[in-house]
């Protein structure tokens, strides 16, 4: 069964609520014809409710950029999966920026994944290696360890709602990117084969795996042409309507 491509724009710390709503209103009619692709936007928490309202009835889904594992409690600054449920379809967890700057751990990524699934939402679990690890030939082992830790205790049935995003840290916001064939080989050996070992070939062949890291219209076709890449987790190129529309068009043309 073909895997539906998923393109998610991670806006990071960009766009006020007003700017976000204006973006959605401009984008929605331009991507209305690409129903073979899931089109997802991940605004800041401040803009999340406004984007959810603007996207209602539009061909767009909404993601949060993080979510806590506890349903409520003394966790200043945090937002739970239960609180996110009325607004989003997806929750990004384990992004390398959170791992690097906010001390996100493999254990907490796993806690979040299970809480998000329990809330009826879909986690987008980001994994990826540093430049030093890549140059030392440690990529596959390191990414495998992240995948195994993130999925500990997640059932095969729940895997139908999991998306993995392979994002090499050295390619995020740097202008550098892996080649399509390099990314595909790592995704196959470090992610898809690991899932096959943890579950079975059916689960591994059905899970969607995105590539992320300086994805833009100029290299999108190269990534979408790879057999193991099912979409993209996009940073900078998701901030402009023209660029994000182009990414969706390319994904629909190549994968649709």
C-alpha positions as CSV (number, residue, x, y, z in Angstrom):
1,X,0.0,0.0,0.0
2,X,1.5,3.4,-1.0
3,X,2.6,5.7,1.8
4,X,0.9,9.1,1.7
5,X,3.6,11.8,1.6
6,X,3.5,14.3,4.5
7,X,5.0,17.8,4.2
8,X,5.2,19.6,7.5
9,X,6.3,23.2,7.9
10,X,8.0,23.8,11.2
11,X,7.8,27.5,11.7
12,X,10.0,27.4,14.9
13,X,10.0,30.8,16.6
14,X,8.6,32.8,13.7
15,X,5.2,34.4,12.9
16,X,2.9,36.3,15.2
17,X,-0.7,35.0,15.3
18,X,-1.8,37.7,12.8
19,X,1.1,36.8,10.4
20,X,0.3,33.1,10.8
21,X,-3.4,33.5,10.0
22,X,-2.6,35.7,6.9
23,X,-0.2,32.9,5.8
24,X,-2.9,30.2,6.2
25,X,-5.4,32.3,4.3
26,X,-3.0,32.8,1.4
27,X,-1.7,29.2,1.3
28,X,-5.0,27.3,1.6
29,X,-6.4,28.0,-1.9
30,X,-3.0,27.5,-3.5
31,X,-2.6,23.9,-2.1
32,X,-6.2,22.8,-2.4
33,X,-5.6,20.6,-5.4
34,X,-2.9,18.5,-3.9
35,X,-4.9,15.9,-2.0
36,X,-2.4,13.2,-2.5
37,X,-0.1,14.9,0.0
38,X,-0.8,15.7,3.7
39,X,-0.1,19.4,4.2
40,X,0.8,20.3,7.8
41,X,1.8,23.6,9.5
42,X,3.5,23.8,12.9
43,X,3.2,27.3,14.3
44,X,4.3,28.6,17.7
45,X,2.2,27.9,20.7
46,X,1.1,31.5,20.8
47,X,-0.3,31.2,17.2
48,X,-1.6,27.6,17.5
49,X,-5.3,28.3,18.3
50,X,-5.5,31.0,15.7
51,X,-4.0,28.8,13.0
52,X,-6.3,25.9,14.0
53,X,-9.3,28.2,13.5
54,X,-8.0,29.6,10.2
55,X,-7.2,26.1,8.9
56,X,-10.6,24.6,9.8
57,X,-12.2,23.4,6.6
58,X,-9.0,24.1,4.6
59,X,-6.8,21.4,3.1
60,X,-4.3,21.8,5.9
61,X,-3.6,20.0,9.2
62,X,-1.9,21.6,12.2
63,X,1.0,20.4,14.4
64,X,2.4,21.6,17.7
65,X,6.1,22.0,18.0
66,X,6.3,20.0,21.3
67,X,4.0,18.5,23.9
68,X,4.5,17.4,27.5
69,X,4.0,13.8,28.7
70,X,1.9,14.7,31.8
71,X,-1.8,15.6,31.3
72,X,-1.4,18.5,33.7
73,X,0.7,19.5,36.7
74,X,3.5,21.7,38.0
75,X,5.4,22.0,34.7
76,X,5.9,25.7,34.2
77,X,6.0,26.8,30.5
78,X,4.8,23.4,29.3
79,X,1.7,22.3,27.3
80,X,0.3,18.8,27.5
81,X,-0.9,16.6,24.7
82,X,-4.4,16.6,26.3
83,X,-4.4,20.4,26.0
84,X,-3.3,20.3,22.4
85,X,-5.9,17.8,21.3
86,X,-8.6,20.3,20.3
87,X,-6.2,22.2,18.0
88,X,-3.7,19.8,16.4
89,X,-3.4,16.5,14.5
90,X,0.4,16.1,15.0
91,X,3.0,17.0,17.6
92,X,6.7,17.3,16.8
93,X,9.0,15.8,19.4
94,X,12.7,15.2,19.8
95,X,13.7,18.0,17.4
96,X,17.5,18.5,17.6
97,X,17.1,22.1,18.7
98,X,15.1,20.9,21.7
99,X,17.6,18.2,22.3
100,X,20.5,20.6,22.1
101,X,19.1,23.8,23.7
102,X,16.4,22.5,26.0
103,X,18.1,19.3,27.3
104,X,15.5,17.0,25.7
105,X,16.4,13.4,26.4
106,X,15.6,10.0,24.7
107,X,13.7,9.1,27.8
108,X,11.5,12.2,27.6
109,X,10.9,11.8,23.9
110,X,9.6,8.3,24.6
111,X,7.3,9.6,27.4
112,X,6.0,12.3,25.1
113,X,5.4,9.8,22.2
114,X,3.3,7.6,24.4
115,X,1.3,10.5,25.8
116,X,0.7,12.0,22.4
117,X,-0.6,8.6,21.1
118,X,-2.7,8.1,24.2
119,X,-4.3,11.5,23.5
120,X,-5.3,10.4,20.0
121,X,-2.7,12.5,18.3
122,X,0.2,11.6,16.0
123,X,3.8,12.2,17.0
124,X,6.4,13.3,14.5
125,X,9.6,12.0,16.1
126,X,12.8,13.7,15.0
127,X,16.1,11.9,15.0
128,X,19.5,12.7,13.6
129,X,23.2,12.9,14.1
130,X,25.8,15.7,14.6
131,X,28.5,16.5,12.0
132,X,31.1,14.9,14.3
133,X,29.1,11.7,14.5
134,X,28.6,11.7,10.8
135,X,32.2,12.2,10.0
136,X,33.2,9.5,12.5
137,X,31.0,6.9,10.8
138,X,28.6,6.7,13.8
139,X,25.4,7.8,12.1
140,X,23.6,4.5,11.7
141,X,24.4,3.3,15.3
142,X,23.4,6.7,16.8
143,X,20.1,7.1,14.9
144,X,19.2,3.5,15.5
145,X,19.6,4.1,19.3
146,X,17.4,7.2,19.1
147,X,14.7,5.2,17.2
148,X,14.8,2.3,19.7
149,X,14.6,4.7,22.7
150,X,11.8,6.7,21.2
151,X,9.6,3.7,20.4
152,X,10.2,1.7,23.6
153,X,6.8,0.4,24.8
154,X,4.9,1.7,21.7
155,X,2.7,-1.0,20.2
156,X,2.7,-2.2,16.6
157,X,-0.9,-0.9,16.4
158,X,0.1,2.6,17.5
159,X,2.9,2.7,14.9
160,X,0.2,3.4,12.3
161,X,0.0,6.9,13.8
162,X,3.8,7.5,14.1
163,X,5.9,9.6,11.7
164,X,9.7,9.6,11.9
165,X,11.7,12.6,10.7
166,X,15.3,12.0,9.9
167,X,17.1,15.4,10.3
168,X,20.9,15.4,10.4
169,X,21.8,18.1,12.8
170,X,24.5,19.4,10.6
171,X,22.0,20.1,7.8
172,X,19.4,22.1,9.9
173,X,19.5,25.8,9.1
174,X,23.0,25.6,7.7
175,X,22.3,25.5,3.9
176,X,24.0,22.1,3.9
177,X,21.9,19.0,3.1
178,X,22.6,15.3,2.6
179,X,22.3,14.1,-0.9
180,X,19.0,12.3,-1.7
181,X,20.8,8.9,-2.0
182,X,22.7,9.5,1.2
183,X,19.6,10.4,3.1
184,X,17.7,7.5,1.7
185,X,20.4,5.0,2.6
186,X,20.5,6.2,6.2
187,X,16.7,6.2,6.5
188,X,16.6,2.6,5.2
189,X,19.4,1.2,7.4
190,X,19.0,3.3,10.5
191,X,15.2,3.8,10.7
192,X,13.2,1.5,8.4
193,X,15.3,-1.6,9.1
194,X,15.4,-0.8,12.8
195,X,11.6,-0.7,12.9
196,X,11.4,-4.0,11.0
197,X,13.6,-5.5,13.7
198,X,11.5,-4.0,16.5
199,X,8.2,-4.9,14.9
200,X,8.0,-6.6,11.5
201,X,8.3,-5.9,7.8
202,X,4.7,-4.8,7.5
203,X,5.1,-2.1,10.1
204,X,8.4,-1.0,8.6
205,X,7.0,-0.7,5.1
206,X,4.0,1.3,6.2
207,X,5.6,3.9,8.5
208,X,6.2,7.3,6.9
209,X,9.7,8.7,7.2
210,X,10.4,12.4,6.4
211,X,13.7,14.0,5.6
212,X,14.6,17.4,7.1
213,X,17.5,19.7,6.8
214,X,17.8,22.7,4.5
215,X,15.0,21.3,2.2
216,X,14.0,23.8,-0.4
217,X,12.3,23.8,-3.8
218,X,15.7,23.4,-5.6
219,X,16.4,20.0,-3.9
220,X,13.0,18.7,-3.1
221,X,12.6,16.5,-6.1
222,X,15.9,14.8,-5.3
223,X,14.6,13.8,-1.9
224,X,11.1,12.9,-3.0
225,X,12.5,10.7,-5.7
226,X,14.0,8.3,-3.1
227,X,12.0,5.2,-2.3
228,X,12.3,5.5,1.5
229,X,11.6,9.2,1.9
230,X,7.9,10.0,2.3
231,X,7.9,13.7,2.8
232,X,9.8,16.5,4.5
233,X,10.0,18.4,7.8
234,X,10.7,21.8,6.6
235,X,12.1,24.9,8.4
236,X,13.0,28.0,6.5
237,X,11.3,27.1,3.2
238,X,8.0,26.8,5.0
239,X,8.0,30.5,6.0
240,X,7.2,31.7,2.5
241,X,4.0,30.8,0.7
242,X,5.6,30.4,-2.7
243,X,8.3,28.1,-1.4
244,X,6.0,25.9,0.7
245,X,3.5,25.6,-2.2
246,X,6.3,24.5,-4.5
247,X,7.4,21.8,-2.0
248,X,3.9,20.4,-1.9
249,X,3.5,20.6,-5.7
250,X,6.8,18.7,-6.1
251,X,5.8,16.0,-3.6
252,X,2.4,15.5,-5.3
253,X,4.0,15.3,-8.7
254,X,6.8,12.8,-7.7
255,X,5.0,10.8,-5.1
256,X,1.3,11.3,-5.9
